Amino acid sequence: MSNEPVSLAAALASFDALWSPRIVSRVNDYDVRVSKVRGEHVWHAHDDTDEFFLVLDGELTIALRGADGERTVRLPRGSAFTVPRGTEHKPSSAAGASILLFEPAGTRTVGDRHEEVPGHVDVTTGHALDARGN
């Protein structure tokens, strides 16, 4: 990690892969990640952590399954939402979006419980940016 400012626009411009977050910073034991998304991700849950979403551009929809049934939240640009730990959720974006995620380092993009992972989904724990913010 660099101790220099990171341009989120430059970080997002440095890759094209969808659902493949880049780690732009760390805060204590948490990764700050940016990702480009389009289409649907997979239903998944993080058993031990909440997951924070901030929409930087575009619009994100998150379907949620909980004890009280299913619901969907719509996040336009500038909106934030936290999915509580253990809640099954499925993010999607019809037209595409850029998002910022805040979650413990090492958290898998498909959670601890998930559907079959499509080939285009990168299931790593985020890719580090290089020294130039790429």
KERO-370360 format. One record per residue (C-alpha): residue number from 1; residue in three letters; chain; z, y, x. Coordinates in Angstrom, 3 decimals, always signed. Each point is the difference from the previous one (the first is absolute). Last residue first. Example, Ala and Ser with C-alpha at 12.3 -4.5 7.8 and 13.67 -1.06 7.14 Angstrom:
REM residues 2
- num residuo cadena up north east
- 2 SER A +7.140 -1.060 +13.670
- 1 ALA A +0.660 -3.440 -1.370
END
This chain:
REM residues 134
- num residuo cadena up north east
- 134 ASN A -11.125 +1.089 -3.250
- 133 GLY A +2.840 +2.446 +0.698
- 132 ARG A -1.101 +0.807 +3.533
- 131 ALA A +2.548 -2.383 +1.568
- 130 ASP A -1.307 -2.929 -2.079
- 129 LEU A +1.168 -0.620 -3.552
- 128 ALA A +2.074 -3.112 -0.574
- 127 HIS A -1.313 -2.513 -2.499
- 126 GLY A +2.117 -0.962 -2.999
- 125 THR A +2.120 -3.048 -0.796
- 124 THR A -3.016 -2.234 -0.165
- 123 VAL A -1.412 -1.431 -3.199
- 122 ASP A -3.428 +1.640 +0.221
- 121 VAL A -1.633 -0.508 -3.385
- 120 HIS A -3.768 -0.605 +0.118
- 119 GLY A +0.404 -3.786 -0.035
- 118 PRO A +1.882 -0.015 -3.311
- 117 VAL A +3.705 -0.929 +0.160
- 116 GLU A +1.082 -2.654 -2.469
- 115 GLU A +2.704 +1.491 -2.182
- 114 HIS A +3.132 +1.391 +1.586
- 113 ARG A +3.687 -0.467 +0.791
- 112 ASP A +1.457 +1.497 +3.174
- 111 GLY A -2.125 +3.126 -0.076
- 110 VAL A -3.760 +0.270 +0.265
- 109 THR A +0.019 +2.966 +2.382
- 108 ARG A +2.618 -1.751 +2.116
- 107 THR A +3.115 +1.983 +0.931
- 106 GLY A +0.452 -0.040 +3.770
- 105 ALA A +1.527 +3.447 +0.237
- 104 PRO A +1.882 +0.862 -3.201
- 103 GLU A -2.028 +1.983 -2.548
- 102 PHE A -1.581 +3.405 -0.539
- 101 LEU A -3.589 -0.012 -1.206
- 100 LEU A -2.509 +2.853 +0.033
- 99 ILE A -3.101 -0.321 -2.152
- 98 SER A -3.700 +0.790 +0.082
- 97 ALA A -1.844 -0.831 -3.195
- 96 GLY A -3.050 -1.767 -1.369
- 95 ALA A -2.023 +0.336 -3.204
- 94 ALA A +1.542 -2.913 -1.909
- 93 SER A +3.330 +0.008 +1.824
- 92 SER A +2.374 -2.932 -0.170
- 91 PRO A +3.593 -0.927 +0.778
- 90 LYS A +1.376 -3.285 -1.346
- 89 HIS A +3.746 -0.353 -0.436
- 88 GLU A +2.694 -2.641 -0.299
- 87 THR A +3.407 +1.635 +0.204
- 86 GLY A +2.393 -1.576 +2.517
- 85 ARG A +0.820 +3.300 +1.646
- 84 PRO A -0.652 +3.048 -2.172
- 83 VAL A -3.489 +1.540 +0.106
- 82 THR A +0.409 +3.630 +1.040
- 81 PHE A -2.409 +2.639 -1.273
- 80 ALA A -1.527 +3.180 +1.390
- 79 SER A -2.631 +2.326 -1.409
- 78 GLY A -2.052 +2.504 +2.033
- 77 ARG A -3.348 -1.355 -1.185
- 76 PRO A +0.315 -1.866 -3.295
- 75 LEU A +2.398 -2.923 -0.393
- 74 ARG A -0.385 -2.082 -3.155
- 73 VAL A +2.802 -2.429 -0.833
- 72 THR A -0.679 -3.249 -1.846
- 71 ARG A +2.380 -2.114 -2.029
- 70 GLU A +0.898 -3.656 -0.387
- 69 GLY A +3.105 -1.537 -1.522
- 68 ASP A +3.695 +1.012 +0.008
- 67 ALA A +0.946 -2.514 +2.694
- 66 GLY A -2.718 +1.479 +2.176
- 65 ARG A -3.716 -0.074 +0.627
- 64 LEU A -1.603 +3.213 +1.294
- 63 ALA A -3.611 +1.203 +0.119
- 62 ILE A -0.469 +2.800 +2.510
- 61 THR A -2.854 +2.458 -0.402
- 60 LEU A -1.078 +2.243 +2.853
- 59 GLU A -2.033 +3.198 -0.218
- 58 GLY A -1.993 +1.926 +2.571
- 57 ASP A +1.555 +1.655 +3.042
- 56 LEU A +3.428 +0.008 +1.658
- 55 VAL A +1.664 -2.309 -2.526
- 54 LEU A +3.587 -0.701 +1.080
- 53 PHE A +1.289 -3.571 -0.369
- 52 PHE A +3.507 -1.267 +0.854
- 51 GLU A +0.754 -3.744 +0.032
- 50 ASP A +3.538 -1.282 -0.665
- 49 THR A +1.287 -2.756 +2.240
- 48 ASP A +1.413 -3.520 +0.062
- 47 ASP A -2.170 -2.089 -2.319
- 46 HIS A -3.257 +1.898 +0.459
- 45 ALA A -2.232 -1.071 -2.858
- 44 HIS A -3.695 -0.771 -0.420
- 43 TRP A -2.932 +0.164 -2.390
- 42 VAL A -3.038 +0.540 +2.207
- 41 HIS A -1.922 +3.198 +0.848
- 40 GLU A -2.637 +1.285 -2.373
- 39 GLY A -2.943 +2.288 +0.579
- 38 ARG A +0.192 +2.736 +2.599
- 37 VAL A +2.684 +0.793 +2.550
- 36 LYS A +0.202 +1.972 +3.222
- 35 SER A +3.322 -0.263 +1.765
- 34 VAL A +2.600 +2.122 +1.709
- 33 ARG A +3.260 -1.369 +1.361
- 32 VAL A +3.444 +1.428 +0.767
- 31 ASP A +1.891 -2.977 +1.367
- 30 TYR A +3.766 -0.256 -0.427
- 29 ASP A +2.737 -1.118 +2.401
- 28 ASN A +0.997 +3.555 +1.004
- 27 VAL A -2.968 +2.060 -1.149
- 26 ARG A -3.193 -1.342 +1.545
- 25 SER A -3.362 +1.728 +0.110
- 24 VAL A -3.701 -0.296 -0.785
- 23 ILE A -0.121 -3.745 -0.639
- 22 ARG A -3.461 -0.857 -1.285
- 21 PRO A -0.388 -1.915 -3.247
- 20 SER A -2.753 -2.515 -0.792
- 19 TRP A -0.506 -0.043 -3.772
- 18 LEU A -3.593 +1.116 +0.621
- 17 ALA A -1.545 +0.145 +3.466
- 16 ASP A -1.824 +3.245 +0.809
- 15 PHE A +1.893 +1.290 +3.025
- 14 SER A +0.508 +3.167 +2.087
- 13 ALA A -0.471 +2.454 -2.879
- 12 LEU A +3.381 -0.977 -1.455
- 11 ALA A +1.763 +0.773 +3.282
- 10 ALA A -1.908 +3.265 +0.357
- 9 ALA A +0.992 +1.088 -3.523
- 8 LEU A +3.607 -1.073 +0.638
- 7 SER A +0.059 +2.229 +3.065
- 6 VAL A +2.774 -1.273 +2.243
- 5 PRO A +2.365 +2.368 +1.801
- 4 GLU A +1.007 -1.151 +3.490
- 3 ASN A +2.806 -2.441 +0.797
- 2 SER A -2.549 -2.788 +0.093
- 1 MET A +0.801 -3.470 -1.153
END
